[in-house]
């Protein structure tokens, strides 16, 4: 009788838990409204609860150009959600005895060198994947964002020129290039390329049958998104942009169905649906342990007590102490979100083809809230309002800057073009040319060919670079330094508005005039 009572209680609890999910019709409507509010062409969403797929569906279109429907099989670049795969792969090498998380990087990559000699010698594989290098946010990302002509060897060499902004291991600052180097560690200890390892050692046994480790490895493009963003306030479709060099930081292409398989595998303690364990319990457990702490805001939306980064994953607790394991990802024209609350056996996947994180937060938070017992907190209205105010604020900054540009058009304070034209060079980014075409000054990068634009006067020493590709939303101040003869000797760059993606790492450039 007692056993029957216990089983009955468990059954009732299970039913109550499942009934907490957002009804399909309401979720459908939420996603449709999210598309409109944030001007996203297409979104696909998947949810797993208690070992079952309770939702897997696409909404909207894959591309403005073809209007084909987005569905749960539509391939999307998952971007930095790839980092969890990179760390899982490294953990497999630790399991195999070929690697230790606390190995010095130079044991595996002898040419690895940072600005500080002591930090160079102390830097471990664990440091590569925990965002605590001491470098600033997005340091060096211009080597692959937008797509540029830098190889892995270039990245390894060039990180040695990047300045630290904080002391080693003292602060969290997101860093993609260290994951690129981690991918090279995997290659050297496993004997396989990062792409081959991910596809054959993880994706294949897990059952991710439609996923690949890089955009250029997609052979069937019949169901794949195109990227979109706002350019000067208008939604536009843009070309795919991703350098294969950065695949270990964000190269994987997948879909909702496969990402749900990945979630199920992870929440099943790294055991596949066929019963194969790919990683020991101990090594898997370590992936979700806090490595680098982050601050929790005073009025945190989920009453969190801790937050930080593990090995390829963000970690926090949500209402009632439930551990949440999650990550987001962003490419030019694409953002994604992957969330797991293992003790609730809950996973939520949101893949989009427009780079607006408010869209995936609206959907994930609403679904998550339904299982955590929150009342409807109207995330769509709240984040929609915040999103509108954010863009209005940035637009006001841009308007003020370009109003000043208009005032300076005929100013006698503008330096002559002859004092500035020539070739400039940054030690890690390479050459940037400044030339005159008629009455126009033009700036162009040698290694990142799409980074080119016009220089517009702002004051006696500062110009604005207005990039030809308006989808970047990354116009910059260009501050020149002149010598006693009135000749430019160097220049630095800084975005004019905070909406600019941090991977446009203009602040770390120090352009020195060569001729």
DAWO-V976303 format. One record per run of one state. SS is the DSSP state (H for helix, E for strand, C for the rest). FROM is the first residue (numbers start at 1). TO is the last residue. If there is no record, write none. Layout:
{{SS & FROM & TO} {SS & FROM & TO}}
This chain:
{{C & 1 & 1} {H & 2 & 19} {C & 20 & 23} {H & 24 & 37} {C & 38 & 41} {E & 42 & 49} {C & 50 & 51} {E & 52 & 61} {C & 62 & 68} {E & 69 & 69} {C & 70 & 74} {E & 75 & 77} {C & 78 & 78} {H & 79 & 95} {C & 96 & 103} {E & 104 & 104} {H & 105 & 108} {C & 109 & 116} {H & 117 & 122} {C & 123 & 123} {E & 124 & 124} {H & 125 & 128} {C & 129 & 134} {E & 135 & 135} {C & 136 & 140} {H & 141 & 143} {C & 144 & 151} {H & 152 & 161} {C & 162 & 163} {E & 164 & 164} {C & 165 & 176} {H & 177 & 190} {C & 191 & 193} {H & 194 & 206} {C & 207 & 211} {E & 212 & 212} {C & 213 & 214} {H & 215 & 217} {C & 218 & 223} {E & 224 & 224} {C & 225 & 226} {E & 227 & 231} {C & 232 & 233} {E & 234 & 238} {C & 239 & 243} {H & 244 & 250} {C & 251 & 252} {E & 253 & 254} {C & 255 & 255} {H & 256 & 267} {C & 268 & 270} {E & 271 & 271} {C & 272 & 276} {E & 277 & 277} {C & 278 & 280} {H & 281 & 287} {C & 288 & 291} {E & 292 & 293} {C & 294 & 306} {E & 307 & 309} {C & 310 & 313} {E & 314 & 318} {H & 319 & 321} {E & 322 & 331} {C & 332 & 333} {E & 334 & 341} {H & 342 & 344} {C & 345 & 345} {E & 346 & 352} {C & 353 & 356} {H & 357 & 372} {C & 373 & 378} {H & 379 & 407} {C & 408 & 416} {H & 417 & 419} {C & 420 & 421} {E & 422 & 426} {C & 427 & 429} {E & 430 & 437} {C & 438 & 439} {E & 440 & 445} {C & 446 & 451} {E & 452 & 457} {C & 458 & 461} {E & 462 & 467} {C & 468 & 469} {H & 470 & 472} {C & 473 & 475} {E & 476 & 482} {C & 483 & 487} {E & 488 & 495} {C & 496 & 505} {H & 506 & 508} {C & 509 & 510} {E & 511 & 513} {C & 514 & 515}}
